[in-house]
């Protein structure tokens, strides 16, 4: 019984350390916020890559213009996405954050 208890304590400590390293917080809402921000950034990067591909198809001058405009828009879109994610997470209760984070991690969303 003592071995099982020690093992559980070690597993809990390990999970805490991994969580702190990955998210730098133990707050479920803070973890959810970071997950949402990362997903939003990835979506912006995918959209930017598609836009660059379209610009390449249009030719050299269009590609240069698209690159200049794209950089500004990409940064703005990332900032907007981060703000939306942070605001959405701040409006959730602790329980809602836990459920949402669980659903994200087990693949329901």
N, C-alpha and C positions, 0 to 999 in steps of 0.2 A: 504494500500500500504506500509506503514511504517513497519507493522508487517511482511509482506512478505520479505521486504528488510532485516530486522533484522534476520529473519529466515535463509535467504540465507547467510548472513555474518556468523552466528553461524555455519551453515553446512560447509561452506568453511574453517572456523577456525578449526573445528573438523576434517575435511579431512586432513588438513595440519598437525595437531598434530599426527593423526594416521599414516600418511606417514612418518613423522620424527621418530616416535617410531619404526616403522617396518623396515625402510630402512636406517635411520640416514642420509638422504639426500633428497633434493627436486629435484635433477637433474634426469630427465627421463633416461639418459644413466647410471647414477649411480644405479638407481633402477633396470634397465634391467640387469646390470652386476651382481648385487646381486641375482636376480632371476635365471640367468643362472648358477651362481656358485652353488647355492643351488640345482638346478636340477641335475647338474653334480655330486655333492656329493651324492645325493640320488641314482643315477644310479650306482656309484662306490660301494656304500654300498649294493645294491641289488646284483650286480655281486659277491661281496665278500661273501655274505651270501650263494649264490648258490655254490661257490667254497668250502666253509666250509662243506656244505651238501654232496658234492661229496667226499671230503676227509674223512668224517665220514664213508661213505660207504666203503672206501678202508681199513679202520682199524686204529689202534692206532698209529703206527710209521708214517704212511703217514699223519695222522691227525696232529701230532706234527710238522712235516716238513712243511706241508701246512700252519699251523698257523704262524710259524716263517716267512716263505716267504710271506705269505698273508699280514701280517702287514706291511712289507716294501713296497710291491707292492701297497697296498691300499693307503698308505700315498703319494707315488709317483704319483699314478693315480689321487688322489685328487688335488695335486699341479699342475699337467699338465692340468687337467680339469679347474681349476681356472684360470690358465694363458691363456688358449684358450678362455675362456668366457670373461675375462677382455680385451684381445686383440680384440676380435670380437666386443665388445661393444664400445671400444675406436675408432674403425674405422667407426662407424655409425654417421650420423648427428643427430642433436637433433630431427628432424622430424621423421627420421627412428626409433630412439629409442622409441619415443612416439607411433608410429604405432605398432612396435614389442611388446612393453609392453602391449598395448591395446589388441592385438591379443592373447597374453598369458593369460591375465586376463579374457577375455570373452570366452576362451576355444577353440580358433581356432588352437592352437598349443600345 
